[in-house]
Amino acid sequence: MIPDYQSVMLPLLRLVSDKQEYKYRDLIEKLAIEFQLTEEERKELLASGNQPIFDNRVGWAKTYLKKAGLIDSPKRATFVITELGLQTLQENPDRIDAKYLRKFPAFLEFVHAGKSESDDEPVLQEITSQTPEENLDRAYQRIRKSLASELLSKVIELSPAFFERLVIELLVKMGYGGSLKDAGKAIGKSGDEGIDGTIKEDKLGLDIIYVQAKRWKTGNVVGRPEIQKFVGALAGQGAKKGIFITTSSFTKEAWDYTPKNETKIVLIDGERLAQHMIDFNIGCTTQQIYELKKVDSDYFEEE
């Protein structure tokens, strides 16, 4: 289990207690061994996909210890314990966390930075087991999940013609079908609340993909028989690749079904459809952009 960043603080401080200088990457490796993390846990990423979760948590444990004055960075990406850090370990604390660090004036100055005297919000009330990046990720995922649900509700209410245009636009933005005009010609309507047809796999049309999209309500689940019929339809169209899109969901048997021939199919349920719509800006617009930045250490390197 990956420890939260506050649980990393005391082991990190003990690790550097020999007064030796440690590289940041060495700290991560040694702490990963101490916490007996598996390879899968080491590779687990933040929701943003920008950094491994454990690396991020070690980074924030290091930052908080440094802000409290318990460790120092004498040169780039190198850390060493301070006299205050040694004194702290001599007190033999059971745990070092954000609450414990409040006893150090330097840490309080850090958390008070940017606050005016009129701010009524209690200091550190939002410090939890999650790092700031993780809190941002969780908030982002909640907003995205809510947006996906709202988008899917609107898709289900669409007319067949509007649903057809949505699917065509999404597939083209994903790189299929060539142009909107080409894809629109290739895909035709069907009479069962859905569309089907063939589109180009790429702009050159080197291969074709059979598409079937069903605008079904949530309770109308797509089962294995529908997928088997879909595979049969591919053969009739001379296609070996297919995309089956539904606004509802698939049964486990449908997900597990694998054609015995060379046919390759991709299943996109309502949840994935909504996520793709968000990723490719179909039916939604950007409201706010936040940029996360960090210090560029190379900039401050003197010749």
C-alpha positions as CSV (number, residue, x, y, z in Angstrom):
1,M,0.0,0.0,0.0
2,I,1.3,3.4,-0.9
3,P,1.8,5.6,2.2
4,D,0.3,9.1,2.3
5,Y,2.9,11.9,2.2
6,Q,2.7,12.7,5.9
7,S,3.5,9.1,6.8
8,V,6.7,9.5,4.7
9,M,8.0,12.4,6.7
10,L,9.5,10.6,9.7
11,P,11.1,7.7,7.7
12,L,12.6,10.3,5.3
13,L,14.1,12.3,8.2
14,R,15.5,9.1,9.7
15,L,16.9,8.2,6.4
16,V,19.1,11.3,6.2
17,S,20.0,11.2,9.9
18,D,23.5,10.0,9.1
19,K,24.3,13.6,8.0
20,Q,25.2,12.4,4.5
21,E,24.0,14.2,1.4
22,Y,21.2,12.4,-0.5
23,K,20.0,12.8,-4.1
24,Y,16.2,13.2,-4.4
25,R,16.0,10.0,-6.6
26,D,18.0,8.1,-4.0
27,L,15.5,9.1,-1.3
28,I,12.7,7.8,-3.4
29,E,14.3,4.5,-4.1
30,K,15.4,3.9,-0.5
31,L,11.9,4.8,0.8
32,A,10.2,2.6,-1.7
33,I,12.2,-0.3,-0.4
34,E,11.5,0.6,3.2
35,F,7.7,0.7,2.5
36,Q,8.0,-2.6,0.5
37,L,6.2,-1.1,-2.5
38,T,5.5,-3.4,-5.4
39,E,6.5,-2.5,-9.0
40,E,2.8,-1.8,-9.7
41,E,2.5,0.6,-6.8
42,R,5.7,2.3,-7.9
43,K,4.3,2.9,-11.4
44,E,0.8,4.0,-10.2
45,L,0.3,7.5,-11.5
46,L,-1.7,10.6,-10.5
47,A,-5.0,11.0,-12.3
48,S,-3.2,13.6,-14.5
49,G,-0.7,10.9,-15.5
50,N,2.2,13.4,-15.0
51,Q,4.0,11.7,-12.1
52,P,4.0,8.5,-10.0
53,I,1.9,8.9,-6.9
54,F,4.7,7.7,-4.5
55,D,7.3,10.1,-6.1
56,N,4.8,13.0,-5.6
57,R,4.2,12.1,-2.0
58,V,7.9,11.8,-1.2
59,G,8.4,15.2,-2.9
60,W,5.8,16.9,-0.7
61,A,7.1,15.2,2.5
62,K,10.6,16.6,1.5
63,T,9.1,20.1,0.9
64,Y,7.3,20.2,4.2
65,L,10.4,19.0,6.2
66,K,12.5,21.6,4.4
67,K,10.0,24.4,5.0
68,A,10.1,23.5,8.7
69,G,13.9,23.7,8.7
70,L,14.5,20.0,9.4
71,I,16.3,19.3,6.2
72,D,18.2,21.6,3.8
73,S,19.3,21.5,0.2
74,P,22.9,22.7,-0.1
75,K,22.9,22.1,-3.8
76,R,20.6,21.2,-6.6
77,A,18.4,18.1,-5.9
78,T,20.5,17.2,-2.9
79,F,19.3,17.0,0.7
80,V,20.9,16.8,4.1
81,I,19.6,16.9,7.7
82,T,19.9,20.1,9.7
83,E,20.8,20.5,13.4
84,L,17.1,21.1,14.0
85,G,16.3,17.9,12.3
86,L,18.7,16.0,14.4
87,Q,17.3,17.6,17.6
88,T,13.8,16.6,16.4
89,L,14.8,12.9,16.0
90,Q,16.4,13.0,19.5
91,E,12.9,13.7,20.8
92,N,11.9,10.3,19.4
93,P,8.5,11.3,17.9
94,D,6.1,8.6,17.0
95,R,5.0,10.5,13.9
96,I,5.9,13.7,12.1
97,D,3.0,15.2,10.1
98,A,1.7,18.7,9.2
99,K,0.2,19.1,12.7
100,Y,3.5,18.2,14.4
101,L,5.4,20.7,12.1
102,R,3.3,23.6,13.3
103,K,5.6,23.8,16.3
104,F,8.3,25.2,14.0
105,P,8.0,29.0,13.3
106,A,9.4,28.5,9.8
107,F,6.6,26.1,8.9
108,L,3.9,28.4,10.2
109,E,5.4,31.2,8.2
110,F,5.2,29.0,5.1
111,V,1.5,28.0,5.6
112,H,0.6,31.6,6.5
113,A,2.2,32.9,3.3
114,G,-0.3,34.8,1.1
115,K,-2.9,35.1,3.9
116,S,-4.0,38.5,5.1
117,E,-5.0,39.3,8.7
118,S,-8.6,39.5,7.6
119,D,-8.6,35.8,6.4
120,D,-11.0,33.9,8.7
121,E,-10.0,30.5,7.3
122,P,-8.2,28.4,10.0
123,V,-4.6,27.6,9.1
124,L,-4.0,24.1,7.8
125,Q,-7.6,23.1,8.0
126,E,-7.3,21.6,4.5
127,I,-4.1,19.7,5.1
128,T,-5.0,16.1,4.7
129,S,-3.3,12.8,3.7
130,Q,-3.5,13.9,0.1
131,T,-0.9,16.1,-1.6
132,P,-2.0,19.3,-3.3
133,E,-1.7,17.6,-6.7
134,E,-3.9,14.7,-5.5
135,N,-6.5,17.1,-4.2
136,L,-6.6,18.8,-7.6
137,D,-6.8,15.5,-9.4
138,R,-9.7,14.3,-7.2
139,A,-11.6,17.6,-7.7
140,Y,-11.0,17.4,-11.4
141,Q,-12.2,13.8,-11.6
142,R,-15.4,14.7,-9.7
143,I,-16.1,17.6,-12.1
144,R,-15.3,15.4,-15.1
145,K,-17.6,12.6,-13.8
146,S,-20.5,15.0,-13.3
147,L,-20.0,16.5,-16.7
148,A,-19.9,13.0,-18.3
149,S,-23.2,12.1,-16.7
150,E,-24.8,15.3,-17.9
151,L,-23.5,14.8,-21.4
152,L,-24.8,11.2,-21.6
153,S,-28.2,12.3,-20.4
154,K,-28.4,14.8,-23.3
155,V,-27.1,12.3,-25.8
156,I,-29.9,9.8,-24.9
157,E,-32.5,12.6,-25.5
158,L,-31.1,13.4,-29.0
159,S,-33.0,12.9,-32.2
160,P,-31.6,10.1,-34.5
161,A,-30.3,12.7,-36.9
162,F,-28.4,14.7,-34.2
163,F,-27.0,11.5,-32.7
164,E,-25.7,10.5,-36.2
165,R,-23.9,13.9,-36.6
166,L,-22.4,13.5,-33.1
167,V,-21.0,10.1,-33.8
168,I,-19.6,11.2,-37.1
169,E,-17.9,14.3,-35.6
170,L,-16.4,12.3,-32.7
171,L,-15.0,9.6,-35.0
172,V,-13.5,12.2,-37.3
173,K,-11.9,14.1,-34.4
174,M,-10.5,10.7,-33.2
175,G,-8.8,10.4,-36.5
176,Y,-11.2,8.1,-38.4
177,G,-13.3,8.7,-41.5
178,G,-11.1,11.3,-43.3
179,S,-13.2,14.5,-43.4
180,L,-16.7,15.2,-42.0
181,K,-18.1,15.1,-45.5
182,D,-16.5,11.8,-46.3
183,A,-17.6,10.2,-43.0
184,G,-21.1,11.6,-43.4
185,K,-21.4,9.9,-46.8
186,A,-20.1,6.6,-45.5
187,I,-22.3,6.3,-42.5
188,G,-26.0,5.7,-43.0
189,K,-29.1,5.6,-40.7
190,S,-30.8,2.5,-39.5
191,G,-34.3,2.1,-38.1
192,D,-33.6,0.9,-34.6
193,E,-32.6,4.1,-32.7
194,G,-29.0,3.8,-34.1
195,I,-26.8,4.2,-37.1
196,D,-24.5,1.9,-38.9
197,G,-22.1,2.0,-41.9
198,T,-18.5,2.0,-42.9
199,I,-15.8,4.6,-42.6
200,K,-12.2,4.9,-43.5
201,E,-9.7,3.9,-40.9
202,D,-7.4,6.8,-42.0
203,K,-7.4,9.8,-44.4
204,L,-5.9,7.6,-47.1
205,G,-8.6,5.0,-46.8
206,L,-6.2,2.1,-46.6
207,D,-8.7,0.1,-44.6
208,I,-12.4,0.3,-43.6
209,I,-14.1,0.1,-40.2
210,Y,-17.7,-0.9,-39.7
211,V,-19.5,1.3,-37.2
212,Q,-22.7,0.5,-35.3
213,A,-24.0,3.0,-32.8
214,K,-27.1,2.4,-30.6
215,R,-28.8,5.3,-28.9
216,W,-30.3,3.1,-26.2
217,K,-31.5,4.1,-22.7
218,T,-29.4,3.0,-19.7
219,G,-31.5,0.0,-18.8
220,N,-31.3,-1.5,-22.3
221,V,-28.0,-3.4,-22.0
222,V,-26.2,-4.8,-25.0
223,G,-25.5,-8.5,-24.7
224,R,-23.3,-11.0,-26.5
225,P,-25.9,-11.9,-29.2
226,E,-25.8,-8.3,-30.4
227,I,-22.0,-8.4,-30.6
228,Q,-22.1,-11.7,-32.5
229,K,-24.6,-10.1,-35.0
230,F,-22.3,-7.2,-35.3
231,V,-19.3,-9.5,-36.2
232,G,-21.5,-11.1,-38.8
233,A,-22.4,-7.7,-40.2
234,L,-18.7,-6.9,-40.5
235,A,-18.2,-9.9,-42.8
236,G,-21.1,-8.8,-44.9
237,Q,-19.4,-5.4,-45.4
238,G,-16.0,-6.9,-46.1
239,A,-14.6,-5.3,-43.0
240,K,-12.3,-6.9,-40.4
241,K,-12.5,-4.0,-37.9
242,G,-15.5,-2.6,-36.1
243,I,-16.6,-0.1,-33.5
244,F,-19.7,-0.8,-31.5
245,I,-21.0,2.3,-29.7
246,T,-23.9,2.4,-27.3
247,T,-25.2,5.0,-24.9
248,S,-26.1,2.2,-22.5
249,S,-23.7,-0.5,-21.4
250,F,-22.5,-4.0,-22.3
251,T,-23.0,-7.2,-20.3
252,K,-19.9,-9.1,-19.1
253,E,-20.5,-11.7,-21.7
254,A,-20.4,-9.0,-24.4
255,W,-17.1,-7.6,-23.1
256,D,-15.5,-11.1,-22.9
257,Y,-16.6,-12.1,-26.4
258,T,-13.7,-12.5,-28.8
259,P,-14.3,-13.5,-32.5
260,K,-12.4,-16.6,-33.6
261,N,-11.4,-15.1,-36.9
262,E,-9.2,-12.1,-37.5
263,T,-12.0,-9.6,-36.8
264,K,-11.1,-6.9,-34.3
265,I,-13.8,-5.0,-32.5
266,V,-13.8,-2.1,-30.1
267,L,-16.7,-1.6,-27.6
268,I,-17.6,1.9,-26.4
269,D,-20.3,2.1,-23.8
270,G,-22.1,5.2,-22.6
271,E,-19.5,6.1,-20.0
272,R,-16.6,5.8,-22.5
273,L,-18.6,7.7,-25.1
274,A,-19.1,10.6,-22.7
275,Q,-15.4,10.6,-21.7
276,H,-14.4,10.7,-25.4
277,M,-16.7,13.6,-25.9
278,I,-15.0,15.5,-23.1
279,D,-11.5,14.6,-24.5
280,F,-12.4,15.8,-28.0
281,N,-14.6,18.7,-27.0
282,I,-17.8,17.4,-28.4
283,G,-20.8,19.1,-26.8
284,C,-18.6,20.8,-24.1
285,T,-16.3,23.8,-23.9
286,T,-13.3,24.7,-21.8
287,Q,-14.4,26.9,-18.8
288,Q,-11.1,27.4,-17.0
289,I,-7.5,26.3,-17.4
290,Y,-5.0,26.0,-14.5
291,E,-1.3,25.7,-15.1
292,L,0.8,23.9,-12.6
293,K,4.4,25.1,-12.6
294,K,7.6,24.2,-10.7
295,V,11.0,25.9,-10.2
296,D,13.3,25.5,-13.2
297,S,16.5,24.5,-11.4
298,D,18.5,24.7,-14.7
299,Y,17.7,28.4,-14.9
300,F,19.4,29.1,-11.6
301,E,22.6,27.2,-12.5
302,E,25.5,29.6,-12.7
303,E,28.3,29.1,-15.3
